[in-house]
Amino acid sequence: MTYAITQTCCNDATCVAVCPVNCIHPTPEERAFGSTEMLHIDPRACIDCGACADACPVDAIFPVDSLSAGQREYADINAAYYEGDEPAPGTTEGPNFHAWGEPVFGRGLPSDFGPLRVAVVGTGPAGMYAAQDLLLHTAAEVTLIDRLPVAGGLVRYGVAPDHPATKKVGDTFSRFHSHPRVRMHLGIEVGRDVTAEELGAHHDAVIYAVGASTDRRLGIPGEEGPGCLSATSFVAWYNAHPEAVAQGVDLSAGRVVVVGNGNVALDVARILVADPEALAGTDIAAHALEALRASRVREVVVLGRRGPEDAAYTRSELLALKHLPGVELVVDDHDPRTGAAIDAAGAGDRAGLLRGLARARTAAASPGPGRGADRRIVLRFHSEPVEVLVDGAARTVRVTDGGVGGAADLAAGMLLRAIGYRGLPVPGLPFDEASGTVPHEGGRIAGLPGGYVVGWIKRGPSGGIGANRTCAAETVGTLLADAVAGTLPAPTGGAKAFRRLARRRNRRVVDARGLAAIDRAERDRGRRDGRPRVKLATVEELVATARAGRLLRLTR
């Protein structure tokens, strides 16, 4: 029996580190790492030890013979990655254990520099991987800062609620929230409550992991009107982000058009047509669940400017659409190039995976879902929106017809743009408007001694959760090299002084005890409703719960 890596792979390579026979690839040392959609287990070399499954932070690894019907394709995907390759030396005769070489200390020893106090701004995956690296490999004290009064970032507010296994990586990060060398200040925003200069004055170094919190625009007439919103806003809405408007989404029409061909586009399409009762067992926002139960949406059209061979979503996310109960997945064949690309693609390619799907004549004229389905997702390629037309309550999205005959009009109740995220400037830091990132060299912010970046604000909005692990390793390595070289600026204030400054600027700061109170309250609410948790959806609720929980513990 061998193991296989499935859909929720986060690419953080924890499994690679524990595999005793080096059968999981690509590894962080290989060139392909970070460019593949997921990691893969070589079935010829796997010795069925289960170490990878135990270590996986997102429960993505299973024995092949225990895979469910919807996951069996992943056994073939893992094996196909190694087709044509010779087995690794030693795999046919016995375990290929890692070779031992001279020890390498890439992080620097504590004796190489004095005690460090490092602030990490942002508690999503990028920030927490950086904090984890510092806490596990150095004696540094870490100050965790987030503009929201709750930790989690992308894991809490970006991962779709029907991907609970992916959210489990948050459990790995949360164990560091109460670490004895961690101080937490949630609800503090750099530029509003404290300046970057003040933050640097109280720490030896500051790592900014602020992500990419806004979206790219289409630049077409009508996209700023009612009924047109970003996938960023929609994802925040269904994930109970405290800055999302609870009643801000209208699902009263039968069709929604989603512009974009990445994983986020498929996420929002899937949530729009998913069975609300299946979502009721997740941590989806209560207001979103109520709206989806009353939703009239029966069709989501996903527009791609290029063909299926150029789609940016992963094969895993596409495969997930094929197994949605009561949902038909079809490919619009309005453009002959679409069918040609599908027919020419290999079985393992994204386009090849579409080969067995039915094809509707056009999204506009098709009569609706096929037999056995009451909802559907239509993938329409070679289509680019050029205008949104509004006539009273009616809305039409005009799209170019792939260069084969003018334009097509799609009636829609809502337009969602999912064409990419974009970073925002942080007051006091340099910013590259073209890329939406902070200029840096190996994570070191240009022109700001002691300042560093990690995650999407460093490299742009690319790569999933696990990509931040290697990104953080680079940044922390650069920081520690500067510490060894003695080039970090000396702070003028201490930890207590910063704590007083933060609380003086913002009386609603949440610490680790307050965060624990929020977690307990949400889990308690979830148990009453048969859900993993019911999220507190406003800043006021979060702060009040944190404060009440902290006071309760102090009076015991």
N, C-alpha and C positions, 0 to 999 in steps of 0.2 A: 504493500500500500504506500502511496505517495501523498504528499500534501499539495494543495493548489492555493494560489493567492487570488482573491475574488474582488468584486467591484469596489469595496470601500478602502482599498489600498491607499495609504496616505503618503507613501514614498519616503518615510523618514528613516528607513533602513535599520531600524532596531532589530529586525529579523536577521539582517545580514550579519550583524555583530555577534549573534548567539549561535548561528548555524555552525556546527562542528565540521561540516564537509564542504563548505564553500559552494553550495548548490543554488544560491539565490543571486540573481543578477538582474540588471547591472548594479555593481557595488559603487559606493561613493568614489572609489579610486578609478573607476572606468569612465571613459569619455561619454558613453551613452547615458550615464546617470543624470537624471533631471530632464532628459529629453524624451524618455519613454513615458507612456501613460501610467504604467504600474510596474512593480517588480514581478519577477517570474521565478518559479521553482523548477529546476531541471528534474523531471521525473526519473531520469536514468541515474542520477546521483543521490537523490533523497534517500535517507536511511530511516525515515519514519520515526524520528526521535521526538517530534512535537515541540522542540525548543522554540521554533519560530512562532507557532501558534500561541504558546504561553506568553511570549514577549510582545506580540503584536498589540499596539495600543488601541486599535480600532476593530479588533475581531474580524480581520479580513482573511484569515488563513484557516482552512479546514481540510480534513482528510478527503481525498477524492471520492471514496465510496460513501461518504456521508453528505455529499453535495445534494441540495434540493434540485428539483426539475429545472427551476429557473437559474441555477448556478452551474449546471453540468457543463455548459459551454466554456467555463473558465478552465476546466481541466485541459481542453483542447488549446485554449489560448496560451496557457503556460507551456504546454509541450511544443506548440508551433514556434515559440520564440527561439527554441534550440534546434529546429529542423535544419539540417545541413551542417551543423557543427559537430566536430569530433568530441566525444566525451572528454572531460577534463582529465589530465593525467592522474591515474590512480583510482578513478571512479569505477573501473571494471574489475578491479582486484580487491578493493577495500576502501575504507574511508579515506578521503583526501583531506586530511587535517591541515589547518592553517600552518604555514611555515613560520618558524620563529627566527627573527633577525635581531639585530642590535636594538635595544630599547630606544625609543624616540620620545622626547618630552616636548610636544609641540605647544604647550600652553605656558611654559615657564614655571619655575618652582616658586613657592611662597618666599623663599629666601632671596629670590632675585629682585624683589621689590617690597616696599613697605605695605602695610594694610591699606586696602583700597575700599573706597565707598563709591558705589556706582548706582546711578539712577537709571531705571529703565522706564521709558515713557510709552505706555501701551501694553496691555496684558493679553493680547491675542497670541497666536502661535509663535510669531516672530519674536516678540518680546519675551515670552516664556521660555523659548529655546535658548535665548541669550542668557536669561537669568539662571536657567538650569545649568548651562555650561559654566557660568561663574561660580555657582554654589557647589557644584560637584568637583571642580578642578582647581579652585582657589579658595582662599580664606576671606574673600571679599564680602562686605556687607552690601546688600542690595535694597534700594528703595523702589518699590513698584508704584507707578503713577498711572492713572487713567482718567480721562475726562468724564467718563460715566461713573456712577456710584456703584458699579458692579463689575467684576472682572470677567474675562472670557473673550472679548473681541469677536473675531471671525467665527470661532467655535460656537459661541452662544448666539450670535446674531447673523451669521452668514451661511452656516450649514443648514440644508433643508431639514425640516422636522421628520421627514420619513426616512432619514439616514441616521438613525440613532447610534449605529455602531461607530460612525465617523465621529460623533460627538464624544465618544468615550475617551478620545485623546485628552479631553478636558480634565478627566480624572487624573491623568498623569501630571498635568500642570498644577492642578489644585493642591497637590501634596506639598508644593513649595510655598503656597500662600501663608502657611503657618510656620515656615522654617525659622529657626531661632535667629538667623542672620538676615531676615527679611523684615522690612517695615513697609506697610501698605498705606497709600494715600489715594483713595478712589474719590472721584468727583472733582479732581483738580485739573484744570485745563491750562496748558502752557500758552501764554499770550493773553489769557483772561485773568487768571488768579495769580500766577507767577510768571516771570519772564525767563527766557532761556538763559540770560545772564545770571539771574538769581539762582536758577537751578544749578548752573555750572559752578557758582561761587560756593555752594554747599556740598559739592561732590568732586571726587577726583576725575570722574568721567560720566558722561550722560549718553545713553543709547536711545535713539528715537526709533520707535517701532509703531508709527502712527498710521500705517497702512495707506490705502487709497480709498477715501470715503465718499467720493462723488463719482459721477458717471460721465461718459462722453455723450455728446449730442449728435443727432443726425444732421442737423443743419438744413432742415426742409421746412417749407411753410406749414403752419398749423401744429407743429409738434409741441408747442408750449400751451396749447389750448386744453380745455377740459377733456378728460378721458384719455389723455396721453401722459404717461408717467414712466419713470425709469424703473428698470428691474431692481436697482439699488433700493428704491423706495418700496417696491412691492415685497422684496425679500425682508426688509426691515419691518414691514407691516405684518407679515405672517409669522415673524419671529419675535414679536412683542418688543421691538426696540423702543426705548422710552422716548425717542424723538420722532417716532412715526405717528401719524394721525390714525387713530383707531377706526374711524368711520370714513377713511379716505379712498376707498376702492369701490367702484360700482360694478357689480357682476350681474346686472339685470338683462344684458343682451346675450344672444346665443353664441356669438363668435368673438374671440379675442385674437388680435394679430400680435405676434412677438417678433421683433426684428433682432436677428443675431443668430449665430450658429456655434455658440460655445456651450459649456456645461451649465452656465447660469440660465441661458435661454431654455434648455431642456428642463432645468429645475422648475422654473416658473410655469412652463407648459404642463409639467407633470402634476404640480400642486393644483393647478386650475381644474384639471379633469379627474383628479383622484377621488376615490370614494371618501366622503367626509367621515364616515364611521371608522374607516381604517386610520384616518388622521387623528381621530378622537383618542387613540392610544398613544399619541406622541406628545411632545411639549409645544405643539403649535399654539400660537396666541389664541386666547379664548375668543376675542372679537373676530379673528380670522376664521376660526372654526364655525362660529355662528353664521358669518357671511357666506361661507362655502356651502353650508347646509341649505341656505336659501338661494344659492347661485342658479342662474339659468344658462350658464355657459355650457355648451355642448361640443364646441369645436374650437381648437386652438391651431392657428396657422403660423408656422415658424418659417420666417423668410430668411433665405441665405443669398447674399449678393453673388457668391460664386457657386461652383458645383459641389456635389457631395464628396468628391475627392479632396476638397479643400476645407471641409467642415472642421471646426476647432474642437468640437466636443469629443470626449473619449469614447472608445468602443464600449466601455463599461456602462456609461450613462445611456448610450443608445440601446444597449441590450436590455437595460432596466425598463425602457418604454415598451418593449415587446411583451412584458409580463404583467402589465397593469390590468387587473380584472375589469371587464366591461369597457375597455378602451381599445379602439381600433387605431393602428398606426399605418398611415398610408403615405405614399410618395406622389406628389403632383407631377404628372408627366407633360406639362404644357410645353416644355422645351425639350427637343430631341437629344440635346447634349446630356441631360440628366440620365436618361435611360442608357445612353452609350457609355457614360462613366460607370454606371452601376454594373453593366454587363462586362465591362473590361476589367473591373477591379478583382483582386484576389479575395478569397473567402474571408481572410482575416482582416482585410481593410475595412475602414468605415463604410465606404461605398458598397463593398461586397456584402456587408451585413444587411444591406437594404434589399438584396436581390429577391428574397422570398416574400416581400411585402406586396400587397395589392396596390394598384395605381388608380387614382381617381382621374377623371378627364381634366377637370380644373377645380380648384378650391372654390371658385365662385359659383359654378354651376352644379357641382356634385350634390346629390340629394341628401347626403348625411351619412351617419355611421352605418356600417354594414350589419348583417344579421348577427345577433348575439351581443352587440355593443350598443350602448346608448350615448357614448361620447367618443371623440376621436381627436387625434393629433395629426395634422397634415404638414409634411415637410415639403416646402416649396423652394426649390433652388433657382439660381439665375434670376432672382427677383430683387429689385432694390426700390424701397419706398421713395417717392419723389414729392408727395404732398398729402396732407390730411385735410379732407373736405368735411365741413360741418354744415348740416342743414337742419336747424332746429335741434331735436334730440338725436337725429340720425348722424352717423359718422361713417366716412368712407376713406379707406387708405388706397391711394393710387400708387401702383407699382409699375416699374418698367417690366415689360414682358420678355426679359432675357435677351433682348436684341433681336427677337424673331417676329416682331409684329406689334409695335406700339406699346400701349399700356393696358393694364387691367385694373378694375376697381373692385376692392374687397370691402363689403359692408362689415363694420365691426363696432362693437360696443366700447372697446378699449384698445389702445395701442401701447405696448410695452417695448421700450428700447433696451436691449441687452447686448450692447456693442462694446462693452469694456468699462473698466473702472479707471479712475484718475485720482492721483494724489493732489492734496491741497497744500499751499504754503504754510509753514509753521513760523510764526513771528520770531524773528531773531536768527533764522537759519537761511542760508542761500537756497535758491529754488530755480530749477530749470523748467521754464514754462512749456517748452516743446515736449519734454518727456514726462512732466508731472512728477519729477523726482528731485531729491536733494543731491547735488554734485558731491562725489566722494571718490576716494581711492582705497579700495579694499575695505570699505565701510567707514573710513575716516573722513569726516566732513571737511570739504575744502575750506580752508581759511578759518576753521574754528577748532583750535586746540582743545582736546578733551571731549570733543563732540563726535558721535558716531551714529550710523544709521543701519537698520536691518529690515528685511522684509520688502513689501511692495514700495514703500517710500524710497527704498534703496535701489531696487532693480526694476521697478515698474510692476504693473499688475499681471504677473505671470507666475505660474507654478502654484500648486496646491499647498496644503498644510505641511506636508513633509519636506517640501523644498526649502522651507524656512530653517530646517535643522542645519543643513550645510551652509546656508546663507549666514546664520548666526555664528557658526563655527569660524567662518572667515572673519566676521566683524570682531568677535571676542579675541581671536588670534591677533588681529591688528592692534586692538586695545592693549593686550598684555605685552606685545612687542614694544609698544610705546612706554608702558610701565617699566619694563626692563631697561629701556634706553633712557629713562628718566625725563621724558619729554612731556609728561602730563602736568598741567598746571596745578599748583597747590591750592586746595580750597581754603577759603577764609572763614567759613562757618561750619559748624558741626551738625550732627544728626538732630540733636535736640533743638538747635536754633532753626533748622528747616521745618521741623514739626510745628514749632510755635508760629513760624511765618505762614505755613499752609493753613493752620486753623484760624489765624487772624484774618487771612484773606477770604476764607470760605468756611463758615461755621458748620457746613453740612458734610464735611469730609467723613468718608467711611473707611474704617480700618479692617484688619483681619477678623476681629471679633464681630464687627458689623456684617462683614461678608458672610461669615458662618451663619449668622442669624437669618440673613436673606435666603441662604441655601436651605436651612431647616424649614423656614416658612413655606418656600415653594414646593419642597418635597412633601410637606404635610398637606398642603392644598391638593397636590397631585394624588396622594393616597386616598383622599376622600372621593376623588373623581375617577379612580382607576387609571391614573396617568403617571408617567415618571416624575413630572413636576408641572405645576401651573405657574408660569412666570408672572412676576410683578411687572406691570407694563408701563409705569410712569416713574419719573424721578422722585416724585413726592412719596409714592408707595415704597420705593426702594429705600430711601433715606429714613422714613419713619420706621420701617421694619428693622433696619440696621440699628437704629437708636434704641428702639424698644427692646430688642433682643440683647443688646449690650447692657442696658440698665437692669434687665431681669437677671442676667448672670452676675452683675455686681452686687445685687441685693441678696443673693442666695448665701 
